[in-house]
Amino acid sequence: MTSVADRLCTISGCTRRQQNGKSGICKWHADQQRYARYQTEFTEPITLLCSRCKEDRDPTHFARDSRQKRGYKSFCYDCATPETVETRRDYFLRSRYGISLEAYESMLEAQGNVCAICKQPEKARATRGGSSTANYAVDHDHSCCPGTKSCGKCVRGILCRACNHGLGNFRDRVDLLDSAKEYLTR
């Protein structure tokens, strides 16, 4: 028969009982050893290589991105220039609505830089970079191109968020808009 002292944790100074198993240590120390395997201590400061300027930089110079394996964007803040943002916006407009950034800007300018329906400027929203930008919505005829993508020929105008959501809620049906107008004028 084993004594109580034989069943205590083998770590010096610990008076807890051993866990069931051959390790000879208590559950608390077993957990500490298990968690220690997942903890990594960095002896050197971490640097990340920017894919554009090819410089090793501190992680504070990169935006966080959970989709990336390393947890950061592949390029640093300095390389995320306004030209890059414009290029991304142009690509988005071409792929989603079939219009270029220049066409978008000329349509907005022709409208007086206001919404085509309410004639109010869109409120600027703060972005992560600290700047503010007004995001107008591109409105297109859903009978021509159902869904979110457009061929580019059925783009009707540039709307503010509120008006775009309103048209979307009325499903672009003129009869519903007429009955809503009738309701409001009662």
ZIPESUL-V904273 format. One line per field, one symbol per residue. ss: DSSP state (h for helix, s for strand, l for the rest). phi: phi as a letter, one per 40 degrees, with the letter a starting at -180 (. if undefined). Layout:
ss = ???
phi = ???
This chain:
ss = llllhhhsllllllllslllllllllhhhhhhhhhhhhllllllllsssllllllssshhhssslllllllssssshhhllhhhhhhhhhhhhhhhhlllhhhhhhhhhhllllllllllllllsslllllsslllssssllllllllllllllssssslhhhhhhhhhllllhhhhhhhhhhhll
phi = .cccccccdcccgcbccccciccgbccccccccccccccbbccbccbbcccbcgbcbcdccbccacccccgbccbcdccccdccccccccccccccbgbccccccccccccgfbccccfbccccbcbccgcbacbcbccbccccbchccbchcbccibbcdcccccccccffcccccccccccccc
